[in-house]
Amino acid sequence: MRRATSLPPLIPFIARRVLRGLAVLLVLSIVAFGLVRLLPGNPADVLAGPYSDAATRARLTEDLGLNRSVMEQYLLWLGRLFHGDFGQSVYNGLPVLDLIKQRLPNTLQLAVAATVVSVLWGVPAGVLAALRQGRIFDRLARGSAFLGLATPVFVFGLCLILAASYVVPTWPAVGFVPLSDDPVRNLQSIVLPALALGLPLGSTLCRFMRASMIEVYEQDYMRTALATGATRWQATLRHGVRNASGPVVTVAGLQLAGLVGNSILIENVFAIPGIGQLTVNSLLQKDYAVTQACILLLGLTYIVMNLVVDLIHRLIDPKVGESR
């Protein structure tokens, strides 16, 4: 007997997402390559200095290959990318891949810590707000969520720095200590950035979790659980949270992708040597190779996280693969 609903095979499903991701990366590479060249100045001007003569700038321009056409420069850069060569920084001469490897662990640590903060604040607060709908806690949770959504992360970070400096003057409000150097100081230096990045993201999770839980409470299986003698807390923990988690997982995955982009602001506010700070510094220094690599890395993060979200969503609702 033929099945009424045939689920799309997993391999073609992933293959379509990967092909779309590669197409997006190709477009992003064109945008990144073109945008950095629209900025005033170029690496030759930065290396030569403000008091150099025209001959020096012309020689550096030729050495860096900037005298070629933009299309030729792009094709050469794209060809090197296919061979795993991201180029070298014109500022310090180090390979771009080495610079990213040095700073990526710091950004990942910040992203993980911020994720923990956002989940610990957003999910329980959303469940409790739905459970206490219309009461004081619900109003406080919604007000806090709106405040977190309305406040830019860098403003929130500055407020945390001021508050920590006033309440606990000995707390390392700014600066970063690597985990390998001092684990205790590392945890202290990551607390404020994780709060600044995680609390606003948790506000989004709180709103979605609350709305999803309120919808779940209207379902027949919840009424049945309550009618069989289960308390509202028991029905919530056994049936409600699991069934309400579908939309929240999707939102959480997209929020994780946005963590890397938001880290650009937070890393510069708290002086964390991560990918975000590297991106800003390379832009200021007109370091084309580093800037392009950082932009591609941010785009790749979004693509990978969207693929993960699609896979999780497909596991929750297998029919998602039929229409996408």
C-alpha positions in Angstrom: 0.0 0.0 0.0 1.3 3.4 -0.9 1.8 5.9 1.9 -0.5 8.8 2.0 2.3 11.2 2.7 5.8 10.5 1.3 8.5 12.4 3.2 11.3 13.9 1.1 14.6 12.1 1.5 17.0 13.7 3.9 20.0 13.8 1.5 18.2 15.8 -1.3 16.8 18.0 1.4 20.2 18.8 2.8 21.7 19.1 -0.8 19.2 21.8 -1.7 20.0 23.8 1.4 23.8 23.4 0.7 23.4 24.5 -2.9 21.4 27.5 -1.8 24.0 28.3 0.8 26.8 28.2 -1.7 24.9 30.5 -4.0 24.4 33.0 -1.1 28.1 32.8 -0.3 29.0 33.5 -3.9 26.7 36.6 -3.9 28.1 37.6 -0.5 31.7 37.4 -1.8 30.8 39.8 -4.6 29.2 42.2 -2.2 32.0 42.0 0.3 34.7 42.4 -2.4 32.9 45.4 -3.9 31.9 47.2 -0.7 35.3 47.4 0.8 36.6 49.0 -2.3 33.9 51.7 -2.2 35.4 53.0 1.0 37.7 56.0 0.7 41.4 55.0 0.7 43.1 51.7 0.1 45.8 49.5 1.8 48.5 51.2 -0.2 47.6 54.6 1.2 47.6 53.2 4.8 51.0 51.4 4.4 52.6 54.4 2.7 51.4 56.9 5.4 50.0 60.4 5.0 53.3 62.0 4.1 54.4 59.6 1.3 55.0 60.7 -2.2 53.1 59.5 -5.3 55.9 57.2 -6.4 55.8 55.3 -3.1 52.1 54.9 -3.3 52.2 53.7 -6.9 54.8 51.1 -6.1 52.8 49.7 -3.1 49.7 49.7 -5.3 51.4 47.6 -7.9 52.9 45.3 -5.2 49.5 44.7 -3.7 47.9 44.1 -7.2 45.5 47.0 -6.7 46.5 48.4 -10.1 44.6 45.6 -11.9 40.9 45.8 -12.8 38.4 45.0 -10.1 37.1 42.0 -11.9 40.6 40.6 -12.3 41.3 41.2 -8.6 38.1 39.4 -7.6 38.7 36.4 -9.8 42.2 36.0 -8.4 40.9 36.3 -4.8 38.1 33.8 -5.5 40.6 31.4 -7.1 42.8 31.5 -4.0 39.7 30.9 -1.8 38.9 27.7 -3.6 42.5 26.5 -2.6 42.0 27.6 1.0 44.1 30.7 0.8 42.4 33.7 2.4 45.4 35.9 1.7 47.6 37.9 4.1 47.0 41.0 6.2 48.6 44.0 4.7 48.8 45.5 8.2 50.9 42.9 10.0 51.8 40.4 7.2 50.1 37.4 9.0 47.9 34.9 7.1 44.3 35.8 7.4 43.4 32.3 8.4 45.8 32.5 11.4 44.3 35.7 12.6 40.8 34.2 12.5 42.0 31.1 14.3 43.5 33.2 17.0 40.3 35.2 17.7 37.6 32.7 16.8 37.7 30.8 20.2 37.1 34.1 22.1 34.0 34.9 19.9 32.7 31.3 20.3 33.1 31.5 24.1 31.2 34.7 24.1 28.5 33.2 21.9 28.1 30.1 24.1 27.9 32.1 27.3 25.4 34.5 25.8 23.3 31.6 24.6 23.2 30.1 28.1 22.1 33.5 29.5 19.4 33.9 26.9 18.0 30.4 27.4 18.1 30.6 31.2 16.3 33.9 31.2 14.0 33.6 28.2 12.5 30.1 28.3 11.6 29.9 32.1 10.4 33.5 32.1 8.1 32.8 29.1 6.7 29.6 30.6 6.0 31.3 34.0 4.5 34.4 32.3 2.1 32.1 30.4 1.3 30.2 33.5 0.6 33.4 35.4 -1.1 35.2 32.5 -2.4 38.6 33.4 -0.8 38.6 36.9 2.1 40.7 38.2 4.9 38.3 37.1 3.4 38.2 33.6 3.4 42.0 33.4 7.0 42.2 34.8 8.2 39.6 32.3 6.6 41.3 29.3 7.9 44.7 30.4 11.4 43.4 30.9 11.2 41.7 27.4 10.1 44.9 25.7 12.9 46.8 27.5 15.4 44.2 26.3 14.2 44.3 22.7 14.1 48.1 22.6 17.6 48.7 24.1 20.5 48.3 21.6 23.1 45.8 22.8 25.9 48.4 22.9 23.9 50.7 25.1 23.0 47.8 27.4 26.7 46.9 27.5 27.7 50.5 28.5 25.1 50.5 31.2 26.4 47.2 32.6 30.0 48.7 32.6 28.8 51.7 34.5 26.8 49.7 37.0 29.6 47.2 37.6 32.2 49.9 38.1 30.0 51.6 40.7 28.7 48.5 42.6 31.8 46.3 42.4 34.8 48.5 41.5 37.2 45.6 41.5 35.3 43.7 38.9 37.0 43.6 35.4 34.3 45.5 33.6 36.4 46.0 30.4 39.1 43.7 29.0 39.5 40.0 28.4 41.7 37.3 29.9 42.0 34.1 27.7 40.9 30.9 29.3 44.3 29.4 29.0 45.9 32.2 31.0 43.6 32.4 34.0 40.3 30.5 34.0 38.9 32.5 37.0 39.7 35.9 35.5 38.4 34.6 32.1 35.0 33.8 33.6 34.9 37.2 35.3 35.7 39.0 32.1 33.0 37.1 30.1 30.1 37.7 32.5 29.2 41.3 31.6 29.6 40.8 27.8 27.5 37.6 28.0 24.8 39.4 29.9 24.9 42.4 27.5 24.5 40.0 24.5 22.3 37.3 26.0 19.6 39.2 27.9 18.2 41.1 24.8 18.2 37.8 22.9 16.5 36.1 25.8 13.8 38.7 25.6 12.8 37.5 22.2 12.7 33.9 23.5 10.6 35.0 26.4 7.9 36.6 24.1 7.8 33.6 21.7 7.7 31.1 24.6 4.9 32.9 26.3 2.8 33.1 23.1 3.5 29.5 22.2 2.6 28.3 25.7 -0.7 30.3 25.8 -1.6 28.6 22.5 -0.8 25.2 23.9 -3.0 25.7 26.9 -6.0 26.0 24.5 -5.3 22.5 23.0 -7.5 19.5 23.8 -4.6 17.4 25.2 -3.9 20.0 27.9 -7.6 20.0 28.9 -7.5 16.2 29.0 -4.4 16.2 31.2 -6.0 18.7 33.6 -9.3 16.7 33.6 -7.5 13.5 34.6 -6.2 15.1 37.8 -2.9 16.6 36.8 -2.1 20.1 38.2 -1.4 23.0 35.9 2.3 22.8 36.7 2.4 19.0 36.0 0.6 19.4 32.7 2.9 22.3 31.7 6.1 20.3 32.4 4.9 17.0 30.9 3.1 18.2 27.8 3.1 22.0 27.5 6.8 22.8 27.3 7.6 20.1 24.8 4.8 21.0 22.4 5.4 24.7 22.7 9.1 24.4 21.9 8.8 24.1 18.1 8.6 27.8 17.2 11.0 28.7 20.0 13.7 26.3 18.7 13.4 28.0 15.3 13.7 31.5 16.8 16.5 30.4 19.0 18.5 29.0 16.0 18.1 32.3 14.1 19.1 34.2 17.3 22.3 32.2 17.5 23.1 33.1 14.0 22.7 36.8 15.0 25.0 36.4 17.9 28.1 36.6 15.7 26.8 39.8 14.1 25.9 41.4 17.5 29.3 40.4 18.9 30.9 43.0 16.6 29.4 45.7 18.9 29.9 43.9 22.2 33.5 42.9 21.5 34.4 46.5 20.8 32.6 47.8 23.8 34.2 45.3 26.2 37.6 45.2 24.3 37.4 41.5 23.6 39.9 40.3 20.9 37.4 38.4 18.8 36.1 38.2 15.2 33.9 41.3 15.8 36.8 43.5 16.9 39.0 42.0 14.1 36.3 43.1 11.5 36.1 46.6 12.8 39.9 47.0 13.0 40.4 45.6 9.5 37.8 48.1 8.1 39.6 51.0 9.7 42.9 49.8 8.5 41.6 49.2 4.9 42.8 45.6 5.3 40.8 44.1 2.4 41.7 40.5 2.8 40.9 40.4 6.5 37.6 42.3 6.1 36.4 40.1 3.2 37.2 36.9 5.2 35.4 38.2 8.3 32.3 39.1 6.2 32.3 35.6 4.6 32.6 34.0 8.0 29.6 35.9 9.3 27.6 34.9 6.2 28.7 31.3 6.6 27.5 31.3 10.2 24.1 32.4 9.2 23.9 29.8 6.5 25.0 26.9 8.8 22.6 28.0 11.5 19.7 28.2 9.0 20.5 24.7 7.8 20.5 23.4 11.4 17.2 25.2 12.1 15.7 23.7 8.9 16.8 20.2 10.0 15.4 20.6 13.5 12.2 22.1 12.2 11.9 19.2 9.7 12.3 16.7 12.6 9.5 18.5 14.5 7.3 18.9 11.4 8.3 16.5 8.6 6.0 18.2 6.1 8.3 21.2 6.1 10.5 19.5 3.5 7.6 19.1 1.0 7.1 22.8 0.4 10.6 24.2 0.8 
